[in-house]
Amino acid sequence: MDLKERFQTAEDDAVAEPFVGVHTSEGIRTGLFPLQASGVSTEPVRVAASTFLASLTPTQLMRTQFAAQDLEWRRWLNVDNGIYSRRGTPLAEMNDEQRDAAMALLTASLSARGVEQSLAIMLTDQALKELNPENAAFLDPDLYYFTVMGSPSATQPWGWQLDGHHLVINYFVLGDQVVMTPTFWGGEPAISRQGSTAGNAVLQSQQDLGLVLMQSLSAEQRSIAILEPEKTHDNMVAGASQDNRELDYAGLAAIDMSAAQRKMLIDVIESYVGALREPHAAVRMEEVFAHLDETWFSWVGATEDNSIFYYRVHSPVILIEFDHQIPIGTRMLNTPGQPTRDHIHTVVRTPNGNDYGRDLLAQHLAAAHSN
């Protein structure tokens, strides 16, 4: 079985399972995500999405717009376009008006930091194209695909997805509530040192903040947080096709951290949540704060300034993974088969059934049915 078939089969098998959500061995914890007004308008996002859809040709629209509850939500993957076939309309097939509308949707939904990070990740494909010219056809900063689920509405559920190499954003909207998970942020090379993209860098803050927190721990705390002292392989467990992953808490609990360390943990979490536009990011962080004592931090690898590592932040309402991965497109620059700082994967999820806003959606549908 070749890679493309293997990835497609894994996705088909995953999507065939009814959605449950990431959960511990104790099962789904309910009551975490109430339907309630956030007080933060989603109107700019709705208008931007409507404008984007209106800019598309009929053929593009057929490829781009899906039903609000379509399984297309769960069909995403972070690998390159040579080994995975995506749906939607890519930037490469948009005219200037359509491209501007797509970028306006990103800008309305993400913070300036989130937009900058997204564009920098797209640019890593240009770096890979220059390093791997034989694969130029499917390594391209314009091969990022937009889809819209449902019709942009002030009252009914809808959302949008951006899917491409090392960059996946799922953005669900219901009224003034937003769920922006699962999100996948990655890149290779993580820092570009040559060619037209020299100086482009991705996920350095997330890398450095995690390490700062780890280095602040006492010897006793480290003995609890470190799951494995050596990192020899890829460690991410909740990436694509892992919507129903069973994952128990591990490592050091925030309740056993000092006040300064808890602030560092918050900084780590905010470095991911902050990709969401304010004040929606603040609403999400309030959710995180409510469960801070139930938040766990775990580590794989060494803890020196230049170490290769993996870390995980896990609570009832957020799961974050950061992973230095084995080189794929930079094997000519790094040791093959050994994880490197030059290839980073991260994923952010909402455990206990609210990835893709599914818990909010279920409550919405139940309320509508009861009426």
C-alpha positions as CSV (number, residue, x, y, z in Angstrom):
1,M,0.0,0.0,0.0
2,D,1.5,3.3,-1.1
3,L,1.5,6.4,1.2
4,K,-1.5,8.1,-0.5
5,E,-3.6,5.0,-0.2
6,R,-2.5,4.4,3.4
7,F,-3.5,8.0,4.4
8,Q,-6.8,7.8,2.6
9,T,-7.7,4.4,4.2
10,A,-6.8,5.7,7.7
11,E,-9.0,8.7,7.2
12,D,-11.9,6.7,5.8
13,D,-11.7,4.3,8.7
14,A,-11.6,7.2,11.2
15,V,-14.5,9.1,9.6
16,A,-16.6,5.9,9.6
17,E,-16.5,5.9,13.4
18,P,-19.2,8.1,15.0
19,F,-17.6,11.2,16.5
20,V,-17.0,11.0,20.2
21,G,-14.0,13.3,20.8
22,V,-10.7,13.0,22.6
23,H,-11.3,11.6,26.0
24,T,-9.6,9.8,28.9
25,S,-10.2,6.2,29.8
26,E,-13.0,7.4,32.1
27,G,-14.9,8.5,29.0
28,I,-16.4,11.8,27.9
29,R,-16.9,14.4,30.6
30,T,-20.2,16.2,30.0
31,G,-21.4,19.7,30.9
32,L,-18.2,21.5,30.0
33,F,-19.3,23.6,27.1
34,P,-22.7,25.3,27.7
35,L,-24.7,27.1,25.0
36,Q,-24.4,30.7,26.1
37,A,-23.8,34.1,24.8
38,S,-20.2,35.0,24.7
39,G,-20.9,38.7,24.3
40,V,-18.4,38.8,21.4
41,S,-19.9,39.4,17.9
42,T,-19.1,37.0,15.1
43,E,-20.7,39.3,12.5
44,P,-17.3,40.3,10.9
45,V,-16.6,36.6,10.3
46,R,-20.0,35.9,8.9
47,V,-19.8,38.9,6.5
48,A,-16.3,37.9,5.4
49,A,-17.4,34.3,4.7
50,S,-20.5,35.4,2.8
51,T,-18.3,37.7,0.7
52,F,-15.9,34.9,0.0
53,L,-18.6,32.5,-1.1
54,A,-20.2,35.2,-3.3
55,S,-16.8,35.7,-5.1
56,L,-16.6,32.0,-6.3
57,T,-17.7,30.7,-9.6
58,P,-20.5,28.1,-9.6
59,T,-18.0,25.3,-10.2
60,Q,-15.8,26.5,-7.3
61,L,-18.8,26.9,-5.1
62,M,-19.8,23.3,-5.7
63,R,-16.3,22.2,-4.6
64,T,-16.2,24.6,-1.6
65,Q,-19.5,24.7,0.2
66,F,-20.7,21.7,2.2
67,A,-23.6,21.1,4.6
68,A,-23.1,22.3,8.2
69,Q,-22.9,18.8,9.6
70,D,-20.9,17.3,6.7
71,L,-18.2,14.8,7.4
72,E,-15.9,17.1,5.4
73,W,-15.1,18.7,8.8
74,R,-13.2,15.6,9.8
75,R,-11.4,15.1,6.5
76,W,-8.1,16.9,6.9
77,L,-4.4,16.0,7.0
78,N,-1.2,17.9,7.5
79,V,0.9,16.1,4.8
80,D,1.8,17.5,1.4
81,N,-0.5,17.5,-1.7
82,G,1.5,14.8,-3.4
83,I,0.2,12.1,-1.0
84,Y,-3.2,13.5,0.0
85,S,-6.1,14.8,-2.1
86,R,-7.9,17.8,-0.7
87,R,-11.4,19.2,-1.3
88,G,-12.3,22.9,-1.6
89,T,-10.7,25.7,-3.6
90,P,-7.0,26.4,-3.2
91,L,-5.4,29.8,-3.3
92,A,-3.7,28.7,-6.5
93,E,-7.1,28.6,-8.4
94,M,-8.4,32.0,-7.1
95,N,-8.3,35.3,-9.0
96,D,-7.3,38.4,-7.1
97,E,-10.8,39.2,-5.9
98,Q,-11.3,35.7,-4.5
99,R,-7.9,35.6,-2.9
100,D,-8.5,38.9,-1.2
101,A,-11.8,37.6,0.1
102,A,-10.2,34.4,1.4
103,M,-7.5,36.4,3.2
104,A,-10.2,38.7,4.6
105,L,-11.9,35.7,6.1
106,L,-8.6,34.7,7.7
107,T,-8.1,38.2,9.0
108,A,-11.6,38.4,10.4
109,S,-11.2,35.1,12.2
110,L,-7.6,35.1,13.4
111,S,-5.5,37.5,15.3
112,A,-2.7,39.4,13.5
113,R,-0.3,36.8,15.1
114,G,-2.5,34.0,13.8
115,V,-2.5,35.3,10.3
116,E,1.2,35.9,10.3
117,Q,1.8,32.4,11.6
118,S,-0.4,30.9,8.9
119,L,1.3,32.8,6.1
120,A,4.7,31.8,7.4
121,I,3.7,28.2,7.5
122,M,2.5,28.4,3.9
123,L,5.9,29.9,3.0
124,T,7.7,26.8,4.3
125,D,6.3,25.0,1.3
126,Q,8.2,27.4,-0.9
127,A,11.3,26.6,1.0
128,L,10.7,22.9,0.6
129,K,10.0,23.4,-3.1
130,E,13.4,25.0,-3.5
131,L,15.1,22.3,-1.5
132,N,13.2,19.5,-3.4
133,P,12.6,20.8,-7.0
134,E,11.6,17.3,-8.1
135,N,8.5,17.7,-6.0
136,A,7.7,21.3,-7.1
137,A,4.2,20.4,-8.4
138,F,2.8,19.7,-5.0
139,L,5.0,21.9,-2.8
140,D,3.5,25.3,-3.2
141,P,2.5,28.1,-0.8
142,D,-0.7,28.5,-2.8
143,L,-1.9,24.9,-2.4
144,Y,-4.0,25.7,0.7
145,Y,-7.7,24.8,0.3
146,F,-10.7,26.6,1.7
147,T,-14.1,25.0,2.4
148,V,-17.2,26.4,4.1
149,M,-19.6,24.2,6.0
150,G,-23.2,25.5,6.1
151,S,-24.3,29.0,5.2
152,P,-22.8,31.9,7.1
153,S,-25.5,32.8,9.7
154,A,-26.1,34.9,12.8
155,T,-28.2,32.2,14.4
156,Q,-27.5,28.8,12.8
157,P,-24.4,26.6,13.0
158,W,-21.8,27.0,10.2
159,G,-18.0,27.3,9.8
160,W,-15.0,27.1,7.6
161,Q,-11.9,25.1,7.2
162,L,-8.4,25.7,5.8
163,D,-6.5,22.6,4.9
164,G,-3.0,22.3,3.6
165,H,0.5,21.0,4.3
166,H,1.4,21.7,7.9
167,L,-1.6,24.1,8.3
168,V,-5.2,23.1,9.2
169,I,-7.8,25.4,10.8
170,N,-11.3,24.3,11.7
171,Y,-13.4,27.3,12.7
172,F,-17.0,26.6,13.9
173,V,-19.5,29.3,14.6
174,L,-22.8,29.2,16.5
175,G,-24.4,32.5,17.3
176,D,-21.6,34.5,19.0
177,Q,-19.7,31.3,20.1
178,V,-16.6,30.1,18.3
179,V,-14.6,26.9,18.5
180,M,-11.3,26.9,16.6
181,T,-10.2,23.3,16.9
182,P,-8.8,21.0,15.8
183,T,-5.9,23.2,14.5
184,F,-2.7,21.9,13.2
185,W,0.3,24.3,13.0
186,G,3.6,23.0,11.7
187,G,6.5,23.6,9.4
188,E,9.7,22.3,7.8
189,P,12.2,24.0,7.7
190,A,11.1,25.6,11.0
191,I,13.7,28.3,10.2
192,S,14.6,28.9,6.6
193,R,18.3,29.7,6.1
194,Q,18.6,29.9,2.4
195,G,16.8,30.7,-0.9
196,S,14.0,33.1,-1.4
197,T,12.5,32.4,2.1
198,A,15.6,32.9,4.1
199,G,14.7,34.2,7.6
200,N,11.2,32.7,7.6
201,A,10.5,31.1,10.9
202,V,7.5,29.2,12.5
203,L,6.5,28.1,16.0
204,Q,9.6,29.4,17.7
205,S,7.7,31.0,20.5
206,Q,5.7,27.8,21.2
207,Q,9.0,25.9,21.2
208,D,10.8,28.4,23.5
209,L,8.0,28.9,26.0
210,G,7.6,25.2,26.5
211,L,11.3,24.9,27.2
212,V,11.3,27.8,29.6
213,L,8.6,26.2,31.6
214,M,10.3,22.8,31.6
215,Q,13.6,24.4,32.7
216,S,11.9,26.1,35.6
217,L,10.9,22.8,37.2
218,S,12.7,21.4,40.2
219,A,14.4,18.0,40.0
220,E,11.4,16.5,41.8
221,Q,8.9,18.1,39.4
222,R,10.9,17.1,36.4
223,S,10.9,13.5,37.5
224,I,7.1,13.7,37.4
225,A,6.7,15.7,34.2
226,I,9.2,13.7,32.1
227,L,7.6,10.7,30.5
228,E,10.8,9.6,28.6
229,P,14.2,11.1,29.0
230,E,15.2,10.5,25.4
231,K,13.4,11.5,22.2
232,T,14.1,9.0,19.4
233,H,10.9,9.2,17.2
234,D,7.8,11.2,16.5
235,N,5.6,11.4,19.6
236,M,2.4,13.2,18.5
237,V,-0.7,11.1,19.3
238,A,-3.8,13.3,18.6
239,G,-3.1,14.5,15.1
240,A,-5.2,13.8,12.0
241,S,-7.7,10.9,12.1
242,Q,-7.5,10.9,15.9
243,D,-10.8,12.6,16.7
244,N,-11.8,9.9,19.2
245,R,-8.3,9.3,20.7
246,E,-8.3,7.9,24.3
247,L,-5.6,9.8,26.2
248,D,-5.2,9.9,30.0
249,Y,-3.6,12.8,31.8
250,A,0.1,12.4,32.4
251,G,3.0,14.4,33.8
252,L,2.9,17.3,36.3
253,A,-0.4,18.8,37.4
254,A,-0.6,22.6,37.4
255,I,-1.9,22.5,41.0
256,D,1.6,21.2,41.9
257,M,3.4,24.1,40.2
258,S,4.4,27.4,41.8
259,A,2.6,30.6,40.9
260,A,5.4,31.6,38.6
261,Q,5.3,28.2,36.9
262,R,1.6,28.4,36.5
263,K,2.0,31.8,34.8
264,M,4.6,30.1,32.4
265,L,2.1,27.4,31.7
266,I,-0.6,30.0,30.9
267,D,1.9,31.7,28.5
268,V,2.5,28.4,26.7
269,I,-1.3,27.9,26.3
270,E,-1.8,31.5,25.2
271,S,0.8,31.1,22.5
272,Y,-1.6,28.8,20.8
273,V,-5.0,30.2,21.8
274,G,-3.7,33.7,20.8
275,A,-3.9,32.7,17.1
276,L,-7.7,33.3,17.6
277,R,-8.8,36.9,17.2
278,E,-9.6,38.9,20.3
279,P,-11.9,39.0,22.2
280,H,-12.7,35.4,21.2
281,A,-9.3,34.4,22.4
282,A,-10.0,35.9,25.8
283,V,-13.3,33.9,26.0
284,R,-11.3,30.7,25.2
285,M,-8.7,31.5,27.9
286,E,-11.4,32.0,30.5
287,E,-12.4,28.4,29.7
288,V,-8.8,27.3,30.2
289,F,-8.5,29.3,33.5
290,A,-11.6,27.5,34.9
291,H,-9.8,24.2,34.6
292,L,-6.2,25.3,35.3
293,D,-5.9,23.1,38.4
294,E,-6.9,20.1,36.2
295,T,-4.2,20.9,33.6
296,W,-1.3,18.6,33.1
297,F,2.2,19.2,31.6
298,S,4.3,16.3,30.3
299,W,7.6,16.1,28.4
300,V,9.7,13.7,26.3
301,G,13.4,14.4,25.7
302,A,16.2,16.4,27.2
303,T,15.9,19.9,28.6
304,E,19.0,21.7,27.5
305,D,18.8,25.0,25.5
306,N,19.2,23.2,22.2
307,S,17.4,20.0,23.0
308,I,15.0,18.1,20.8
309,F,11.7,17.4,22.7
310,Y,8.0,16.8,22.8
311,Y,5.5,18.3,25.3
312,R,1.8,18.1,26.0
313,V,-0.6,20.3,27.8
314,H,-3.8,18.5,28.7
315,S,-7.0,19.5,30.6
316,P,-10.7,18.8,30.3
317,V,-11.1,21.7,27.8
318,I,-7.8,21.9,25.9
319,L,-5.2,19.5,24.5
320,I,-1.9,20.9,23.0
321,E,0.9,18.8,21.6
322,F,4.3,20.2,20.4
323,D,6.6,17.7,18.6
324,H,10.1,18.0,17.0
325,Q,9.7,15.5,14.2
326,I,12.0,13.3,12.0
327,P,13.0,15.3,8.9
328,I,11.1,14.6,5.7
329,G,11.8,17.5,3.2
330,T,15.0,18.6,4.9
331,R,16.9,15.2,5.0
332,M,19.7,16.8,3.0
333,L,20.1,19.3,5.9
334,N,19.4,17.1,8.9
335,T,20.3,13.6,10.0
336,P,17.7,11.2,8.5
337,G,15.7,9.2,11.0
338,Q,16.4,11.5,14.0
339,P,14.0,14.2,15.3
340,T,15.1,17.7,14.6
341,R,14.2,21.3,15.5
342,D,13.9,21.9,11.8
343,H,10.6,20.0,11.6
344,I,7.8,20.9,14.0
345,H,4.3,19.6,14.4
346,T,1.7,21.0,16.8
347,V,-2.0,20.3,17.3
348,V,-4.6,21.9,19.4
349,R,-7.9,20.2,20.3
350,T,-10.9,20.6,22.5
351,P,-11.4,17.3,24.4
352,N,-14.6,15.9,25.7
353,G,-16.5,16.2,22.4
354,N,-16.2,19.9,21.4
355,D,-13.8,19.7,18.5
356,Y,-15.5,21.1,15.4
357,G,-18.0,22.6,18.0
358,R,-19.7,19.3,18.1
359,D,-20.9,19.5,21.7
360,L,-22.4,23.0,21.0
361,L,-24.0,21.6,17.8
362,A,-25.6,18.7,19.6
363,Q,-27.1,21.0,22.2
364,H,-28.4,23.3,19.5
365,L,-30.0,20.5,17.6
366,A,-31.5,19.0,20.8
367,A,-33.0,22.4,21.7
368,A,-34.4,22.9,18.2
369,H,-36.0,19.4,18.3
370,S,-37.6,20.0,21.7
371,N,-39.2,23.1,20.3
